[in-house]
Structure formats: structure tokens, C-alpha cells
Amino acid sequence: MPQMMPMLWMMYFFFFLLILFFYMNLFFYIHNPFIFFNKHMLLNDLKWNWKW
């Protein structure tokens, strides 16, 4: 069973990188007002003004 350990470490490491990537994305979306309000307006537009 020790030959499985590098694969497990790699899986944990990539899982950690994925979590970190999504957390940073969320952080910058919230703390960047331009992107945040753009996203808000886009969501509002999709909700109330159907273009299709």
C-alpha cells in the first residue's frame, strides 16, 4: 500500500489548488466593484429583460 501514497498526495494537492482557485475567484469578484456591479447588472438583465 505505500506505492499509493504519491497518488494520494497529488490528489490532495490538486484538490487544494482547485479550492484555492475558486476562493480567489470569489474573493476578487466580491472585492472588485466594477466586476461585481457588472455581474449584478448582467444577472438583473437576465432576470427581467429576456432578450431571446
TORPASE-195324 format. One line per field, with one value per residue: residue in one letter; residue number from 1; x, y, z of N, C-alpha, C in turn. Coordinates in pm, 1 decimal, decimal comma. Layout:
<kolnus>
code = (A;...)
pos = (NUM;...)
n_c1 = (X;...)
n_c2 = (Y;...)
n_c3 = (Z;...)
ca_c1 = (X;...)
ca_c2 = (Y;...)
ca_c3 = (Z;...)
c_c1 = (X;...)
c_c2 = (Y;...)
c_c3 = (Z;...)
</kolnus>
This chain:
<kolnus>
code = (M;P;Q;M;M;P;M;L;W;M;M;Y;F;F;F;F;L;L;I;L;F;F;Y;M;N;L;F;F;Y;I;H;N;P;F;I;F;F;N;K;H;M;L;L;N;D;L;K;W;N;W;K;W)
pos = (1;2;3;4;5;6;7;8;9;10;11;12;13;14;15;16;17;18;19;20;21;22;23;24;25;26;27;28;29;30;31;32;33;34;35;36;37;38;39;40;41;42;43;44;45;46;47;48;49;50;51;52)
n_c1 = (79,1;209,6;290,9;80,9;80,3;201,1;17,9;-209,6;-120,3;-85,5;-349,7;-472,1;-328,6;-397,3;-667,4;-662,4;-549,3;-752,9;-962,9;-840,2;-815,6;-1087,7;-1167,4;-1008,6;-1106,6;-1372,5;-1320,5;-1198,5;-1406,3;-1592,4;-1456,4;-1384,7;-1527,0;-1615,1;-1633,0;-1808,0;-2047,1;-2097,5;-2152,6;-2378,2;-2557,8;-2574,2;-2694,4;-2936,7;-3036,4;-3065,2;-3261,8;-3490,8;-3514,5;-3571,2;-3391,7;-3418,4)
n_c2 = (-123,2;129,5;228,6;366,5;615,2;856,7;915,6;973,5;1201,0;1372,3;1394,2;1517,1;1754,9;1870,9;1900,2;2088,8;2302,5;2352,3;2435,7;2663,4;2817,5;2866,5;3003,1;3234,1;3343,3;3399,7;3581,5;3796,5;3863,3;3960,8;4169,7;4342,8;4618,3;4698,3;4463,1;4329,5;4485,1;4483,9;4213,7;4197,5;4364,4;4223,9;3986,0;4086,6;4183,6;3945,9;3835,0;4004,5;4127,2;3961,7;3855,7;3674,2)
n_c3 = (0,0;34,1;-214,3;-311,1;-202,3;-321,5;-525,3;-377,1;-237,7;-453,3;-539,6;-319,4;-323,7;-572,5;-532,8;-327,0;-470,1;-651,5;-480,5;-374,9;-607,7;-674,7;-447,6;-460,0;-695,7;-623,6;-417,0;-558,0;-727,3;-546,4;-417,3;-615,0;-735,3;-987,6;-1149,5;-985,0;-984,0;-1252,2;-1290,6;-1131,3;-1270,1;-1506,4;-1420,3;-1330,6;-1569,0;-1711,1;-1560,0;-1576,4;-1826,7;-2088,3;-2360,7;-2560,9)
ca_c1 = (0,0;284,1;306,5;-34,5;84,7;220,5;-106,2;-297,1;-68,6;-116,0;-493,2;-498,5;-267,2;-477,1;-792,7;-631,8;-532,6;-885,1;-1031,6;-775,3;-850,7;-1225,1;-1175,0;-952,7;-1200,4;-1482,8;-1269,0;-1180,5;-1536,1;-1661,5;-1382,5;-1364,8;-1663,2;-1654,9;-1678,6;-1922,7;-2168,7;-2125,0;-2218,7;-2511,9;-2643,0;-2598,1;-2792,8;-3064,4;-3079,6;-3112,5;-3384,0;-3609,0;-3524,6;-3533,9;-3357,1;-3427,9)
ca_c2 = (0,0;257,3;280,7;452,2;742,9;974,3;949,3;1039,9;1335,8;1454,5;1422,5;1620,0;1880,9;1932,3;1943,2;2213,7;2407,4;2384,8;2514,3;2794,0;2892,7;2914,9;3102,4;3360,1;3397,0;3457,6;3697,7;3909,6;3907,0;4038,0;4289,3;4432,3;4669,8;4703,1;4330,0;4291,1;4550,8;4432,7;4085,1;4224,6;4416,5;4116,2;3895,4;4155,4;4186,7;3812,8;3801,8;4085,0;4165,3;3844,3;3902,0;3566,9)
ca_c3 = (0,0;28,2;-350,7;-341,7;-132,3;-408,4;-594,3;-279,9;-214,7;-570,3;-541,6;-219,2;-365,5;-678,3;-470,8;-258,6;-570,2;-704,8;-378,6;-369,2;-727,8;-666,4;-340,7;-509,4;-793,0;-547,6;-345,5;-648,5;-776,5;-443,7;-379,8;-728,3;-751,5;-1128,1;-1190,2;-903,5;-1031,6;-1386,1;-1275,6;-1080,0;-1378,0;-1602,1;-1361,9;-1331,3;-1708,0;-1748,7;-1487,9;-1605,9;-1968,0;-2167,1;-2495,1;-2659,6)
c_c1 = (82,9;300,5;188,1;-18,9;112,3;93,9;-202,7;-250,7;-100,5;-264,8;-527,9;-445,1;-351,5;-613,8;-774,1;-614,9;-666,1;-963,2;-972,6;-812,9;-992,4;-1240,5;-1119,6;-1046,2;-1317,3;-1439,1;-1255,6;-1312,1;-1607,2;-1590,5;-1345,5;-1501,4;-1709,4;-1708,5;-1804,8;-2051,3;-2201,0;-2198,5;-2361,5;-2605,9;-2673,0;-2703,4;-2932,1;-3122,0;-3132,9;-3243,7;-3505,5;-3624,4;-3478,5;-3510,2;-3372,7;-3566,8)
c_c2 = (129,1;313,6;368,5;593,7;862,1;1015,2;1021,0;1182,3;1426,5;1489,5;1530,3;1755,4;1948,8;1975,8;2076,0;2328,4;2448,9;2472,3;2655,5;2878,7;2949,0;3019,7;3237,4;3425,6;3465,8;3585,1;3818,3;3955,6;3993,3;4170,8;4378,3;4490,8;4672,0;4568,2;4292,4;4354,2;4511,9;4299,8;4104,5;4271,7;4308,0;4019,0;3958,9;4160,4;4050,7;3778,3;3875,1;4122,0;4048,4;3886,6;3792,6;3510,5)
c_c3 = (0,0;-112,8;-391,2;-287,2;-223,9;-483,3;-499,7;-251,9;-333,0;-575,1;-439,3;-264,0;-474,3;-627,3;-398,4;-358,6;-629,2;-606,7;-371,6;-489,7;-717,9;-557,7;-387,6;-610,9;-722,1;-476,9;-438,8;-709,2;-673,7;-419,0;-496,7;-765,0;-896,9;-1175,8;-1113,7;-957,0;-1175,3;-1379,7;-1224,5;-1190,0;-1480,8;-1548,8;-1361,9;-1473,0;-1752,0;-1678,1;-1545,0;-1753,1;-2053,4;-2312,4;-2600,1;-2674,0)
</kolnus>
